[in-house]
Each structure stands twice: as C-alpha cells, then as structure tokens.
Amino acid sequence: MAGTTEWQRMIEPITSDAVPDSLQAHFQPHISADEIEQVYHLKRAQPLLQVFTALFHGGFDGVLVRLLVLRELAGDTSSTSFSRADINTRLGYLLPESLETVLMRLRTNQLLAWDAQQAVYRITPMARNVLSAIDALLALGKEEDDNAEMGFLLSQVAGAQVMGGVTVDQLHHLLGRLVELTEEFSDAIASGSEFRLRASQAKWHMACDWVEKGSEILRAITTDENADSATHKAAQAIGRAQSALLNMQGMFSRALNQIERQRVHLGQSGLSTTDIKRWLLEHEDLASLAMDAIDKPVVPLFMTPAEMIDVAETELMADRINTTVSNGLPAGTDAPTTVSDGPAMQQELDDWLARLSDFATLGNFPAAADEAPKSIQAHESLLPASFAVASYRASLLPLLGDADEARLQGATAQLARLPVTFSPQDEMVKLPDLEVAAMSLASLTLSLNPEGDKSDE
C-alpha cells in the first residue's frame, strides 16, 4: 500500500526509534540534554510516558477506540482474566479487525498482559493507574463547578500527603492555579464590567470552598516533621496565595458598590441600564429587534416660499458691519479711573471691633481682686442693628479668645486678642426688637488678666 492506514498506525509500538530526530537536536549546541534536571526525571519515567503515548498517539478516533476497549475490560470486576471469546462477546459492537488491532496495540505497550499458558488477557497494574488518572480528569467535565480542576489538584496533593509522598511539583501545580485565579479575578475587577464582576464573584465563592478544604491539607503538610524545606516553602507560598484570594472579597464589594452608585435609571420605570443590557444579551440576533420598528418613512418638511422671502429680505436690509481689517495697531487710550469702595462688611467689622474695644478698656475691669469682672449679655452688644448686621456680628463671636486666630494679622485677629470671653448657652431669649425677635442666650465677660495689664509684674 502507498500510505499508512489509521489502524496500521494504531498497532505500531511507540519507541524512541520512531522519532527521526534525536533529543539533543532540540537543544542548543553547547547544552547537553542530560544536564537538564527535568530531562532526567522524564527519562526515568519513560515506561509510564510510553503508555500514555500508546493510548493517545494518532487521531482522536483511534484514541477513543483504545480507551473504550481498555475501560470496558477494566470495568469488569467479575473476573481478572479475559479469554478472546469473552472479549469478542463483551465488545461485539466493534469490527473484528479493529478489535484485533487495538488489542495488539495495548498488548505491545504493556497495557494488556497475555498469559500464553492459560490463553487469557489480564489488565496490568500500570493500565489501572493510568485509567484512574484519566477517569479523575474526565470527571471534571461533568462538574458544574468552574474550579473543579483545583479540586483535582487538591485531591492529588491530599492523596500523596496521606501516602507520605507529596512532592514539590504537586504543590507548585496547585500554587500556579491559585495565582491564575487571583490574576483572573483582579482583571475582572479592573475591567469595571458588572457582568464580568458578578460572574467572577460567583466563581470566587466556589474557589473559596476549595480553599477551605485545602487549608486542612496544608496544615498537615506544614506540621509534618518529615517534610523537607522545599515542601514547607511551597506549602507556605500556597497559604499566602490562599490569603490573597480570600482578601479579594472587599475588592469585589467596592467595585460593585461603585457600579451601583453609577447605575442610571430610566425615568420612573424602575429599569436601569443593567436591566437593558441583560435583556439585550438574551437575544442572539440584535438586528431582528429593529424589524417593523419603523412603520412610516420619514417625511421631510420644507420651508414655504413666503418664509424664504421674509428671511431674504431681512438679510438684505440689515446693516452690515464694516469688516475691513486694518494692518495698523489701534490707538492707545487711558485706563478709566475708578474709585474702590471698601466692602460694607469690612466697615461693619471695624465699627463693631471699636465698640468691643471700648467695652474692654473704658474702666470696665474690677478695681479690686475680689470684685467680679463685668459681664453683659451678647445681644446687648449685637443690637441695635439690622438682621443682616446682627447675624454677621454673631458669626464673629466664636473668634473671641481663639488662640490660632490671634496669631494672625488683620481685624479678625484683633478681635480674637480682645480680653473678652464668649459664653454661649442652650436657651433662647425674646427681644423687643423690630429686626430680631429672639436670640440664643450668651454672655460677654471681661478676662481677669487682660493683655496689657501689668499689675501682677
């Protein structure tokens, strides 16, 4: 035959001699393949890797038939050996030629053992281990949990830890998956998309369930005295990655709250832009929504001749501004003289400051030490005045005795340096005034040691 058929390829034993290029041909000329640590580990596992090669070499149809035959035989627990007649009966839905080719391929690559004395086939331990690993991976396709692959990695670590043979590579696989999930969730948060955020948050909750289960495994590894330092470091790195993953709950909440504050609601309908987007995403063909949306064509409206004449007449009769551009500079003019009047509130502040200064200096201090300082009600200093002026004066009362304001310059600083204490109360007092009907009760009291009093020196 000119070509090789699929079934001929299935029966060929897979060996390193079938590859025309040597392993060294894939490396740099100055690098020896045997110097790479991973190459050593992979070469040592060559029998196991050849088993997988025998199963998965070639097209998908051939791989499917090999797995089908091996799973059917391994799934029969009623007997440990199978005669050819038993196999023909169990796999009668396959063509005899195809079945013979698959059996020869499995037998050649140590997946099936042939007992010549009893003329029966037996499933090898290697085949059962390979099928167990494949079945665990196939089970992931049946899980609705998007993080089921992390569950598989955790199960591998847990099983190896129970058997006392957990490896650093197994822990690194789990660590890599945790880092990938963290980056995926960070990208979702940075995107600002509400739909992507909610989908990632749901996936995050499922990942947290696996993290909780994995924490018990990590505690057992970190407390194992027989584990080496590399294993301890990998387990600690996984713990830090799990903590980073768990701390993303606050980031999800802040991002969703920000989106909630920016959501636009459509009038009084109760609908938001999120509802509209969700409704649009449910339609596969958005163009179909525009069908029959416009019943009538657009009817243009034209200006009547009478209106056109009115506009033209207005434009013709309007005075045109001379737009001749002069190349010279414009003649200079003197700036207008203006008189700057001081603000009214500044004048009011100066007048009231003088009034309070008179109260503080004109013989109002006690003559004797045992004499009580003079005190007046605040409304006596604020009135008589209009409501606006009285309100302005009242707003300045808290500045009396303010140490920070007293360090500054200006009229308010002078007010703060006056030896007057402002004491407000919670009561109101009615006033016989035309502008102000009532005011909070407060008092202005002279300080016992006013600034400038040198009697104690």
C-alpha positions as CSV (number, residue, x, y, z in Angstrom):
1,M,0.0,0.0,0.0
2,A,1.2,3.5,-0.8
3,G,0.1,5.0,2.6
4,T,-0.3,4.0,6.2
5,T,-3.8,3.4,7.4
6,E,-5.2,4.6,10.7
7,W,-5.4,1.0,12.0
8,Q,-1.8,0.3,11.0
9,R,-0.7,3.3,13.0
10,M,-2.6,2.1,16.0
11,I,-0.7,-1.2,16.1
12,E,2.8,0.3,15.7
13,P,4.7,0.2,19.0
14,I,5.8,3.6,20.1
15,T,9.5,3.8,20.8
16,S,12.1,6.4,20.7
17,D,13.5,5.0,17.5
18,A,10.3,6.0,15.7
19,V,11.3,9.7,16.1
20,P,13.9,10.6,13.4
21,D,15.4,13.5,15.3
22,S,17.4,12.7,18.5
23,L,16.6,14.5,21.7
24,Q,19.8,16.5,21.5
25,A,18.7,18.1,18.2
26,H,16.1,20.2,20.2
27,F,18.7,21.8,22.4
28,Q,21.4,24.5,21.9
29,P,24.7,23.0,20.6
30,H,26.5,24.0,23.8
31,I,23.9,22.5,26.1
32,S,23.7,18.7,26.8
33,A,20.2,17.4,27.3
34,D,21.3,15.1,30.1
35,E,22.4,18.2,32.1
36,I,18.8,19.3,32.4
37,E,17.2,18.1,35.7
38,Q,13.7,17.7,34.3
39,V,15.1,15.7,31.3
40,Y,16.5,13.2,33.8
41,H,13.2,12.8,35.7
42,L,11.2,12.4,32.4
43,K,13.6,9.8,31.0
44,R,13.4,7.9,34.2
45,A,9.6,7.8,33.7
46,Q,9.9,6.6,30.1
47,P,7.8,3.4,30.6
48,L,4.9,5.3,32.0
49,L,5.1,8.0,29.4
50,Q,5.2,5.4,26.6
51,V,2.0,4.0,28.0
52,F,0.3,7.4,27.6
53,T,1.9,7.7,24.1
54,A,0.5,4.4,23.1
55,L,-3.0,5.5,24.2
56,F,-3.0,9.0,22.8
57,H,-0.8,8.7,19.7
58,G,-2.6,9.3,16.4
59,G,-6.1,10.7,15.6
60,F,-8.9,11.2,18.0
61,D,-10.9,8.3,16.7
62,G,-8.2,5.9,17.3
63,V,-7.6,7.3,20.8
64,L,-11.3,6.9,21.6
65,V,-11.4,3.3,20.5
66,R,-8.4,2.4,22.6
67,L,-9.8,4.0,25.7
68,L,-13.1,2.4,25.0
69,V,-11.6,-1.1,24.9
70,L,-9.4,-0.6,27.9
71,R,-12.2,0.9,30.0
72,E,-14.6,-1.9,29.1
73,L,-12.2,-4.6,30.1
74,A,-11.0,-2.8,33.3
75,G,-14.6,-2.1,34.4
76,D,-15.4,-5.9,34.6
77,T,-14.7,-6.8,38.2
78,S,-16.2,-10.3,38.0
79,S,-13.0,-11.8,36.6
80,T,-9.3,-10.8,36.4
81,S,-8.7,-12.5,33.1
82,F,-10.4,-12.5,29.8
83,S,-10.3,-15.0,27.0
84,R,-10.6,-13.9,23.4
85,A,-14.1,-15.3,23.3
86,D,-15.0,-13.2,26.4
87,I,-13.6,-10.1,24.8
88,N,-15.4,-10.7,21.5
89,T,-18.7,-11.1,23.4
90,R,-18.2,-8.0,25.5
91,L,-17.0,-5.9,22.6
92,G,-19.2,-7.4,19.9
93,Y,-20.2,-3.9,18.6
94,L,-16.6,-3.4,17.2
95,L,-15.4,-4.9,13.9
96,P,-13.2,-7.9,14.5
97,E,-10.3,-6.4,12.5
98,S,-10.5,-3.1,14.6
99,L,-10.7,-5.0,17.9
100,E,-7.7,-7.2,17.0
101,T,-5.6,-4.1,16.1
102,V,-6.4,-2.4,19.4
103,L,-5.7,-5.5,21.4
104,M,-2.3,-5.8,19.7
105,R,-1.5,-2.2,20.4
106,L,-2.4,-2.4,24.1
107,R,-0.6,-5.7,24.4
108,T,2.6,-4.4,22.8
109,N,2.7,-1.4,25.1
110,Q,2.2,-3.3,28.3
111,L,-1.4,-2.2,28.9
112,L,-2.6,-5.7,28.5
113,A,-0.7,-8.8,29.6
114,W,-1.0,-12.0,27.6
115,D,-0.9,-15.3,29.6
116,A,0.2,-17.8,27.0
117,Q,-0.3,-20.8,29.3
118,Q,-3.9,-20.0,30.0
119,A,-4.5,-18.1,26.8
120,V,-6.1,-15.2,28.5
121,Y,-5.6,-11.4,28.7
122,R,-5.1,-9.5,32.0
123,I,-5.2,-5.8,32.8
124,T,-1.8,-4.7,34.0
125,P,-1.4,-2.5,37.2
126,M,0.0,0.2,35.1
127,A,-3.1,0.3,32.9
128,R,-5.3,0.6,36.0
129,N,-3.3,3.5,37.4
130,V,-3.5,5.3,34.0
131,L,-7.2,4.7,33.8
132,S,-7.7,6.0,37.3
133,A,-5.9,9.2,36.5
134,I,-7.9,9.6,33.2
135,D,-11.2,9.0,35.0
136,A,-10.4,11.6,37.5
137,L,-9.8,14.1,34.7
138,L,-12.9,13.0,32.8
139,A,-15.0,13.6,35.9
140,L,-14.1,17.3,35.7
141,G,-16.2,17.6,32.6
142,K,-19.3,16.5,34.5
143,E,-18.8,19.1,37.3
144,E,-20.7,22.3,37.1
145,D,-18.0,23.9,39.4
146,D,-15.7,26.0,37.3
147,N,-13.0,25.5,39.8
148,A,-13.2,21.7,39.8
149,E,-9.7,21.5,38.3
150,M,-8.4,22.9,41.5
151,G,-10.3,20.2,43.3
152,F,-8.4,17.6,41.2
153,L,-5.1,19.2,42.2
154,L,-6.1,19.2,45.8
155,S,-7.1,15.6,45.6
156,Q,-3.7,14.7,44.2
157,V,-2.0,16.6,47.0
158,A,-4.2,15.1,49.7
159,G,-3.7,11.6,48.4
160,A,0.0,12.0,48.1
161,Q,0.1,13.5,51.6
162,V,-1.8,10.6,53.1
163,M,0.6,8.2,51.5
164,G,3.5,10.2,52.7
165,G,4.8,11.1,49.2
166,V,3.7,14.6,48.4
167,T,6.1,16.3,46.0
168,V,7.1,19.9,45.5
169,D,5.9,19.7,41.9
170,Q,2.4,18.8,43.0
171,L,2.3,21.8,45.4
172,H,3.6,24.0,42.6
173,H,0.8,23.0,40.3
174,L,-1.7,23.9,43.0
175,L,0.1,27.2,43.7
176,G,0.1,28.0,40.0
177,R,-3.6,27.5,39.8
178,L,-4.2,29.8,42.8
179,V,-2.1,32.5,41.2
180,E,-4.0,32.2,37.9
181,L,-7.3,32.6,39.7
182,T,-6.1,35.6,41.6
183,E,-5.0,37.3,38.4
184,E,-8.2,36.4,36.7
185,F,-10.3,38.0,39.5
186,S,-8.0,41.1,39.5
187,D,-8.6,41.5,35.8
188,A,-12.3,41.3,36.3
189,I,-12.2,43.9,39.0
190,A,-10.1,46.2,36.8
191,S,-12.4,45.8,33.8
192,G,-15.3,47.6,35.6
193,S,-17.8,45.3,33.8
194,E,-20.7,44.5,36.1
195,F,-21.5,41.2,34.4
196,R,-17.9,40.1,34.4
197,L,-17.6,41.1,38.1
198,R,-20.6,39.1,39.1
199,A,-19.5,36.0,37.2
200,S,-16.1,36.2,38.7
201,Q,-17.5,36.8,42.2
202,A,-19.6,33.6,41.8
203,K,-16.5,31.7,40.7
204,W,-14.6,33.2,43.6
205,H,-17.2,31.8,46.1
206,M,-16.7,28.4,44.7
207,A,-12.9,28.7,44.8
208,C,-13.2,29.7,48.5
209,D,-14.9,26.4,49.2
210,W,-11.9,24.5,47.8
211,V,-9.5,26.8,49.7
212,E,-11.2,25.9,52.9
213,K,-10.8,22.2,52.2
214,G,-7.2,22.8,51.1
215,S,-6.3,24.6,54.4
216,E,-6.6,21.4,56.3
217,I,-4.2,19.6,53.9
218,L,-1.7,22.5,54.2
219,R,-1.8,22.4,57.9
220,A,-1.0,18.7,57.9
221,I,1.9,19.3,55.5
222,T,3.4,22.2,57.4
223,T,3.3,20.3,60.7
224,D,4.9,17.2,59.2
225,E,8.4,16.8,60.6
226,N,9.5,14.5,57.8
227,A,8.8,17.1,55.1
228,D,11.8,18.8,53.6
229,S,12.4,22.6,53.5
230,A,11.3,22.9,49.8
231,T,8.0,21.3,50.6
232,H,7.5,23.6,53.6
233,K,8.2,26.7,51.5
234,A,5.8,25.6,48.7
235,A,3.1,24.9,51.3
236,Q,3.7,28.4,52.9
237,A,3.5,30.0,49.4
238,I,0.2,28.3,48.8
239,G,-1.1,29.6,52.2
240,R,-0.1,33.2,51.2
241,A,-1.8,32.7,47.8
242,Q,-5.0,31.5,49.5
243,S,-5.0,34.5,51.8
244,A,-4.6,36.9,48.8
245,L,-7.6,35.1,47.2
246,L,-9.7,35.4,50.3
247,N,-8.9,39.1,50.7
248,M,-10.5,39.8,47.3
249,Q,-14.0,39.9,48.8
250,G,-13.6,43.5,49.8
251,M,-12.3,44.4,46.3
252,F,-15.4,42.8,44.7
253,S,-17.7,44.7,47.1
254,R,-16.1,48.1,46.5
255,A,-16.2,47.6,42.7
256,L,-19.8,46.5,42.7
257,N,-20.8,49.4,45.1
258,Q,-19.1,51.8,42.7
259,I,-21.1,50.4,39.8
260,E,-24.3,50.6,41.8
261,R,-23.7,54.3,42.5
262,Q,-23.1,55.0,38.8
263,R,-26.1,53.0,37.6
264,V,-28.6,55.1,35.5
265,H,-32.3,54.5,36.0
266,L,-34.7,55.1,33.1
267,G,-37.2,57.6,34.4
268,Q,-39.9,56.2,36.8
269,S,-40.0,52.8,35.1
270,G,-37.8,51.1,37.7
271,L,-35.5,49.8,34.9
272,S,-31.8,50.5,34.8
273,T,-29.1,50.3,32.1
274,T,-28.1,47.0,33.6
275,D,-31.6,45.6,33.0
276,I,-31.5,46.8,29.4
277,K,-28.1,45.2,28.8
278,R,-29.1,41.9,30.3
279,W,-32.2,41.9,28.1
280,L,-30.1,42.6,25.0
281,L,-27.7,39.8,25.9
282,E,-30.5,37.3,25.9
283,H,-31.1,38.0,22.2
284,E,-28.8,36.2,19.8
285,D,-29.8,38.4,16.8
286,L,-29.9,42.0,17.8
287,A,-30.7,43.1,14.3
288,S,-34.0,41.3,14.4
289,L,-35.2,43.8,17.1
290,A,-35.3,46.6,14.5
291,M,-37.7,44.7,12.3
292,D,-41.1,46.5,12.0
293,A,-39.8,49.2,14.4
294,I,-40.5,52.0,11.9
295,D,-44.0,51.9,10.3
296,K,-43.7,55.0,8.2
297,P,-40.9,56.6,6.3
298,V,-39.5,60.0,7.5
299,V,-41.5,62.8,5.9
300,P,-39.3,65.9,5.3
301,L,-40.7,69.4,6.0
302,F,-39.7,72.2,3.6
303,M,-39.8,76.0,4.1
304,T,-42.6,77.8,2.2
305,P,-41.7,80.5,-0.3
306,A,-43.2,83.2,1.8
307,E,-40.9,82.4,4.7
308,M,-37.9,82.2,2.4
309,I,-38.8,85.7,1.1
310,D,-39.0,87.1,4.6
311,V,-35.6,85.7,5.6
312,A,-34.0,87.0,2.4
313,E,-35.5,90.5,2.9
314,T,-34.2,90.6,6.5
315,E,-30.7,89.7,5.4
316,L,-30.7,92.3,2.5
317,M,-32.0,95.2,4.6
318,A,-29.8,94.5,7.7
319,D,-26.9,96.9,8.3
320,R,-23.6,95.4,7.5
321,I,-20.7,95.9,9.8
322,N,-17.6,97.2,8.1
323,T,-15.2,94.2,8.2
324,T,-12.3,95.9,6.7
325,V,-9.2,94.8,8.5
326,S,-6.6,97.4,9.4
327,N,-3.0,96.4,9.4
328,G,-2.0,99.1,11.9
329,L,-2.1,98.9,15.7
330,P,-5.1,100.5,17.5
331,A,-4.6,103.9,19.1
332,G,-3.8,103.8,22.8
333,T,-6.3,105.0,25.4
334,D,-6.0,105.9,29.0
335,A,-7.3,103.4,31.5
336,P,-10.6,104.6,33.2
337,T,-10.2,106.0,36.7
338,T,-12.2,104.1,39.3
339,V,-12.8,104.6,43.0
340,S,-12.5,101.5,45.0
341,D,-15.1,101.5,47.8
342,G,-14.3,99.3,50.8
343,P,-16.8,96.4,51.4
344,A,-19.7,97.2,53.7
345,M,-18.9,94.2,55.9
346,Q,-15.4,95.4,56.5
347,Q,-16.7,98.7,57.7
348,E,-19.2,96.9,60.0
349,L,-16.4,94.8,61.4
350,D,-14.2,97.8,62.1
351,D,-17.1,99.6,63.9
352,W,-18.0,96.6,66.0
353,L,-14.4,96.0,66.9
354,A,-14.1,99.5,68.1
355,R,-17.3,99.0,70.1
356,L,-16.0,95.9,71.8
357,S,-12.6,97.5,72.4
358,D,-14.3,100.4,74.3
359,F,-16.1,97.8,76.4
360,A,-12.8,96.2,77.3
361,T,-10.8,99.3,78.1
362,L,-13.1,102.1,79.4
363,G,-12.9,101.4,83.1
364,N,-14.7,98.1,83.0
365,F,-12.1,96.0,84.8
366,P,-12.7,95.4,88.5
367,A,-10.8,97.7,90.8
368,A,-10.2,95.0,93.4
369,A,-9.2,91.4,93.1
370,D,-12.2,90.2,94.9
371,E,-14.6,92.2,92.6
372,A,-16.4,90.1,90.0
373,P,-15.5,91.0,86.3
374,K,-18.1,92.9,84.4
375,S,-20.3,90.8,82.1
376,I,-23.0,91.8,79.6
377,Q,-25.5,89.8,77.5
378,A,-24.4,89.2,74.0
379,H,-27.5,90.7,72.4
380,E,-26.7,94.0,74.1
381,S,-23.5,94.2,72.0
382,L,-25.1,92.9,68.8
383,L,-28.2,95.2,68.9
384,P,-29.5,97.6,67.8
385,A,-28.8,96.6,64.2
386,S,-30.5,95.1,61.2
387,F,-31.0,91.4,61.0
388,A,-28.1,91.1,58.5
389,V,-25.7,93.1,60.6
390,A,-26.7,91.3,63.8
391,S,-26.2,87.9,62.1
392,Y,-22.8,89.0,60.8
393,R,-21.7,90.2,64.3
394,A,-23.0,86.9,65.9
395,S,-21.0,84.8,63.5
396,L,-17.8,86.5,64.7
397,L,-18.4,85.9,68.4
398,P,-16.7,82.4,68.4
399,L,-13.5,84.1,67.4
400,L,-13.1,85.8,70.8
401,G,-10.2,84.1,72.6
402,D,-9.3,81.9,69.6
403,A,-5.6,81.3,70.1
404,D,-5.0,80.3,66.4
405,E,-6.8,83.3,65.0
406,A,-4.9,85.6,67.5
407,R,-1.6,84.7,65.9
408,L,-2.6,86.1,62.6
409,Q,-2.9,89.7,61.3
410,G,-6.0,91.7,60.5
411,A,-9.2,92.8,62.1
412,T,-10.4,89.3,63.0
413,A,-7.0,88.7,64.7
414,Q,-7.5,91.9,66.8
415,L,-11.0,90.7,67.7
416,A,-9.5,87.3,68.9
417,R,-7.0,89.2,71.1
418,L,-9.5,91.2,73.0
419,P,-9.7,90.3,76.7
420,V,-13.4,89.2,76.3
421,T,-14.8,85.7,76.9
422,F,-17.8,84.5,74.9
423,S,-20.0,82.0,76.8
424,P,-23.0,80.6,74.8
425,Q,-25.9,78.8,76.4
426,D,-28.6,76.5,75.0
427,E,-31.6,78.8,75.9
428,M,-33.3,81.4,73.8
429,V,-34.2,84.9,74.9
430,K,-37.0,87.0,73.4
431,L,-36.1,90.6,72.4
432,P,-38.2,93.7,71.9
433,D,-36.5,94.5,68.6
434,L,-38.1,95.2,65.2
435,E,-35.5,93.1,63.3
436,V,-34.6,90.3,65.7
437,A,-37.4,88.5,67.6
438,A,-35.3,86.1,69.6
439,M,-31.6,85.1,70.0
440,S,-29.6,82.5,71.8
441,L,-28.7,83.4,75.3
442,A,-25.0,84.2,75.7
443,S,-22.7,86.5,77.7
444,L,-19.5,88.5,77.1
445,T,-17.2,88.6,80.2
446,L,-14.0,90.6,80.7
447,S,-11.0,88.5,81.4
448,L,-9.4,89.0,84.8
449,N,-5.9,89.3,83.4
450,P,-6.3,91.2,80.1
451,E,-3.5,91.7,77.8
452,G,-1.6,94.8,78.8
453,D,-2.4,94.6,82.5
454,K,0.9,94.9,84.2
455,S,-0.4,94.9,87.8
456,D,1.0,91.4,88.5
457,E,4.5,92.3,87.4
